[in-house]
Amino acid sequence: MPFLPITTEEMTERGWDAADFIIVTGDAYVDHPSFGTAMISRVLESHGYRVCIIPQPQADADYRRFGTPRLAFLVNGGNIDPMVAHYTAAKKKRSEDAYSPGGKAGLRPDRATITYTRTLRRLFGDVPIAIGGLEASLRRFAHYDYWDDRVRPSILADSGADLLMFGMGERHIVEIADRLAAGEDIRTLTDIRGTCYLVKATDYQPMPCAECPSYEAVSVPDENGKKQYAISCRIQQQEHDAIRGKAIIQRHGDDILVQNPPSMPLATDELDRVYALPFMRDYHPSYEAQGGVPGIAEVKFSIIHNRGCTGACNFCALAYHQGRMVTCRSHDSVIREVEDIVKMPDFKGYIHDVGGPTANFRAPSCEGQLKRGLCKDKKCLAPTMCPAVKVDHSDYLTLLRRLRKIDGVKKVFIRSGIRFDYLLADKDESFFKELIGHHVSGQLKVAPEHVSDRVLKYMGKPSFSVYEKFRSRFYELTKSAGKKQYLVPYLMSSHPGSTINDAIKLAQFLKKEGLHPEQVQDFYPTPGTVSTCMFYTGLDPMTMQPVYVPRTPKEKAEQRALLQYYRPENRALVLAALQKAKRYDLIGTAPGCLVAPPAGSRQAQPKKPDKKKFSRYSRKKK
């Protein structure tokens, strides 16, 4: 099956005079199941709909390429948030965009979903427009915008779209398509799970729901406004559950934003059908002359075997997008995909990753999730693991063993996504041993994130002692297997709760372990996360207690520099941080010091011998 049309010539070749749906996206067109546009377009195609794609439009003529769609325009900002694609955590412009041809930056606008939707509205008038994808999903309510440093309204109100789809969209996009095809007006589609819509307050029909403080209340940048924002965040997080979650409303002036409960996760057979669709597993050939699309490299020979994340770390929006309930594909589905990969001409025998949001989960964390939904006020794994969590790697291990036996497969790696606290809780070490024996490509990336338990609590992560136990056992098993393999810990600076002393503690850990991280993740306040709420409000929304926030560019730069204390260009920042914390014991040339003292300082001068001590020693010797 060829790529879906991105040009009028390709549409004509298919014998189409118009499209049912036109997808406008911030990414280049990559037909791979890791890309949302590919997934939604292939699902619609499988249900008989004609889909054309406009990737990264630059001018009005691009939007007009296929004319008016028969049913609707579908708009998304791309696989990652456009603002994150454009700017670093320090708000500096990035020089590359992995999801654009040749890695070229600047081919999508800031806040792409808003720009694309407003342009379509200007060019096509009252045509139906639905927005979705990560950018829209995480901005469905009034949200703090780090780049503007203010609270913006729901992206549905900001963009002028008719409908917003949040979460993974395969289920609700089909219902939307079928009802539009049956003649329903998009503005009447108000009962579909996984969607949001706006209604005039005068037309709103009361329903059982939870109500967030209004946009007007949460957008005031004072103490009470921030308190209201934190309350709003807590409600949104608590009700984000497909089984027990209520509808949520939030007033925006004369309008009311209504979020229906989340769509039910796809069951195993449904996931299997989606991943069996005829993806080309590559970028559109028109990008070849520009060097292709770099974003495909990490996923081209990788497999996603599950969906959802039980971990739900506070700084990560993935659980708020995909949900906390884990569902998985069948073994046969994954094996068929690997067998297709083996046939690809550029496959060298290595499956780069068999993972997902959390690689070593293959089922909901406990039986109660399926009956009652997720717990409202506590997490499954942090700060300590719930006793109800069922720890079992046997199904995942069986899958990996089957993959290793496929003809043409030399190695099957798991590069990231291992939840080490869950792995460590398994009394049967069979998976742990085979992970080390077969599935580590020299380095295994894991995410302790920090060494301070207080900071880890705010991150929604387990105690650092859990990582230390995991690390110790990893190296014991690695040694007994006769291998030289290493852990690469993901670490984060400047997360809410992290003081300069916490950052120094983290730097000391790196020094002790002899680790020199080439890349350091500074906390990035992106919409839709609990940690971003902490950053903006200075409150933990789950407890409403104050949280220390390293907010100034100077302190954030100092905390980041401490994680790379060994770099000459960071020396001044590290010195400033240590002096501020009065940690003069770490300034010097002794083995435990982080940085040498400034030239000409008293610390830099060679110490003169103590004459009294020398005299006493001499007399004693005589």
Secondary structure, DSSP 8 states (H G I E B T S, - for coil): -----SSHHHHHHTT-SS-SEEEEESS--EESTTSHHHHHHHHHHHTT--EEEEES--SHHHHTTT-S-SSEEEEE--SS-HHHHHB-TT--B-SB-TTSGGGBSSSS-TTHHHHHHHHHHHHHTT--EEEEHHHHHHTSSSEEETTTTEEE--HHHHHT-SEEE-S--HHHHHHHHHHHHTT--GGG--S-TTEEEEEEGGG----SEEE---HHHHTS-SHHHHHHHHHHHHHHHHT--TTT--EEEEEETTEEEEE--------HHHHHHHHTS----EE-GGGGGGT--GGGTTTTTEEE-EE--SS--TT--HHHHH-SS-EE--HHHHHHHHHHHHTSTT--SEE-EEE-SSTT--S-SSHHHHHH-S-SS--SSSSS--TT-----HHHHHHHHHHHTSTT--EE---S---HHHHHT-S-THHHHHHHHHS-SSEEEEEEE-S-HHHHHHHT---HHHHHHHHHHHHHHHHHTT---EEEEEEEES-TT--HHHHHHHHHHHHHHT---S--EE----TT-HHHHHHHHSEETTTTEE-----SHHHHHHHHHHHTTTSGGGHHHHHHHHHHTT-GGGBSSSTT-SB---TTSGGGS-----HHHHHHHHHHH-
